[in-house]
Amino acid sequence: FYHWKMTPYYEHSGITIYHGNCMDVLPQLPKVGLVLTDPPYGIEGLVGGYGREGRNIEGDKNLIACHDSLSQCVKLCDNGWILCFYSCRVTPEFFAGIDKGLKYFGELIWDKRAPGMGGALRYQHENIAIFKIGEAQALEPEFSILSYYRQGIDHPHEKPLGLMTALITFAGAGDGIILDPFMGSGTTMRAAKDLNRKAIGIEIDERYCEIAAQRLRQEVFDF
């Protein structure tokens, strides 16, 4: 019997990073107030790869990692919100596999201000599904379309810091822990630190854990 030992990769000022598969880490975590995450979209077969290098994302061949992790997150977020990025290319499949404990509330759209690669449709946006868990506190007023230039310096799906800061402010009022089970290069963690919030990030690829840790060690970070 193998027991995975959960030791933080990084831990400072209320921000904790774990290097590993989120399905191993999630059952061992405390309750959280907000889940804000950008899981694999399950579209590797549609896009082939990301960026000029054609980089792939772990778990992007299908939506299994996304659905399984969200099912675990429901157990951690008794009264709060789950904000999950997903691709409109697989909208039917995304919602078909959603845990019954996730109550769909609405959507936000991230306008990337620049189109991606593509044929007949060149997508310039990504969807953010909003799920309400239990007696969640009221959301802060926000427009449904958030416009921030896309990034991809350290990670092919890297999100702008301003965007993640806006999402935490929108759904993360209070002092509950923020959780990102697909942390990538750590933008959610950095936004949480800048807002003086506690947060937990999980990432399966160690190189991104190190990038996230370096970003968190910077005392000043421009939006």
N, C-alpha and C positions, 0 to 999 in steps of 0.2 A: 504494500500500500504506500503510494507516494503522497506526501503532504507538502504542498507548495508553501514555502515560508514567505510570508509577506513582510518585507523590509522596505521602508521608503527609499527611493532613489534620491529624493531631495525632500527636505523638510525644514521650513523656516518661515517665521512670521505668519503662521496660520495657513500656509500653502504646502500641500503634500503631493508628491508625485510618486506613483508606483510604476515600475517597469514590468510589464507582463500582460498576459491575456486578461481582458476585463472580466471574462466569465469566471476566472479564478479569484479575482480581487473583489468583485462586487459583493459576494456573500459575506465577506468579512468586514464590510464597512459600516459605520454608524448611519443613523438617519440623516437625510439631507433635505434642504428646503427648495432647491432648484436643480434640475438637470438641464444642462445646456450643452448640446453635443452635435457633432458633425460626423455621423458614422459612415462607413463605406456605403456607397449608393447602389451597389449591385449592378453596375453598368459597364464593367470591364469589357464584356462581349460587344457592347455597342460602340465604345470609344477607342478601345485598343490600348490606350495609355494616355498619360497626361504630360503636357509640356513638350518641348522640342526633343527631350530625351526619351519620351514615351514611358515615363515612370508609372509603375502600377502601385496600387494600394492593397495592403493585406486585407483579405476578406471581401474584396470588391467584385468577386465573380458572381455573387448572388446576395440576397437580403437576409441570409440566415444570421450573420453576426449582428446586424441591425435589430432584427426582431427579437432575438434571444436576449440581447443586452437590455432592450427596453422592457422586456418582461421582468428582468431582475430589478430594474430601476423603479418599477411600480412598487415593489416591496420596500424600497428604501425611502420613497417620497410619499409619506402618508397624507400630508396636507400641503400641497405645493403645486408647482408647475413643471412640466417637461417640455422643453423647446428642442425640436429635432429637425435639422436640415435634411432635405431629401430632394431627389431629382424628379421633375415632372415627367421625365421619360418613362418612369416606372410607377406612376401614381397608383394605378389599380393594384399592382402587386404590393406596394408599400402599405396601403391601407388594408388590404386583404389579410395581411399577416400580423396586424397590430393586436396586442394583448387586449382582452376584453376589459381589463381594469383601467385602460386609458380612455378617458372621456374627451372626445375631440371638441375643442373650443373654437378654433379658428386658425387663421394663417397670417403670416407676415411674408413679404417678398423682399429679398435682397437684390436690388438693382446694382449690378457690378459696373455699370457705366461703360462697358466695353464688351462686345460679343465674343463668344468663344469660337472654336473651330467647328465646322459642320457643313452640311450640304444644304438641303432645302430650308432647314431651320437652324439658325445660329443663335443659341440661347445666350441671353444677356442677364439672366436672373437665376436665382435658386430659391426654392420654397423652404419655409420654416413652419412646420406644423406645431400647433400649440395644444397641449393636452392638460386638462385639469385633473388633479388627484385630490379627492376628498374635499375638505373645506379650505381650499386655498385662499390666501389673502387676495384682495383686489389688485388687479394689474394697474400700472401707471398709464396715463394717457399716452398714446403713440400713434403715429400714422402707420398705415398698413404697408407702405413701401419705404424701405430704408435704402438710401443711395450712398454707397461707398465704393471707391475704386478697388477692384480685386487685387490680390497679392499672390505671390507664389515663389517667394525668394527662398525660403527654407523648406517648404512643403508644397506639393502640387495642389493641395486644397486649403492652403493657408488663408485664414480669414482676416480682414482688417481689424486692427485693435479697436478702432472707433465703433465698428459694428458690434463687436462682442460686448463692449462697454455699454452701448445703448440697450442691448438685449438684457443684460444683467439689471440695469436700472429699470427696465420695463417690467420684468417679472420677478426680480429678486429683492424687493423691499423687505426689510427685516434683517435678522442676523443669522439665518440658517446657512448651513454649508452648501456651497455650490459644487456640483459634481459634473465632470466631463469624462466619460469612460473611453472616449476616442480623442485624446488630448492633442495629438499631432505635435506641432512645434510650440504649443503652449500659450496660444493667444488668450484662451479663456482664463488661464491661470494668471497671466499678466494683467488682464482687465480686472480680475478679482483683487489682485494685490493693490492696484491703483485705486480701487474703491474701498480698500481696507476691509475686505471680506475674506472669510475662511473658504478654502476651496480644496478639492481633491481631484487630481488628474491621473488618468491611466493611459499608458501608451505601450504598444507591443514592440515597437521598433526603438532600440536603445539610442540610436543616433538622434532621434527626435527628442527623447528624454533629456539628452545632454544639451541640445539647442534650447529647450524650454528652461532648463536649469540656469543656463547662461543668461537668458532673457530676464529671469526673475532676480538674478544677482545685480542687475543694473538698477541703480537707484532712480535714474531719470530715464523715461522712455517716451519718445514723441509719438503722438497719434498719427 
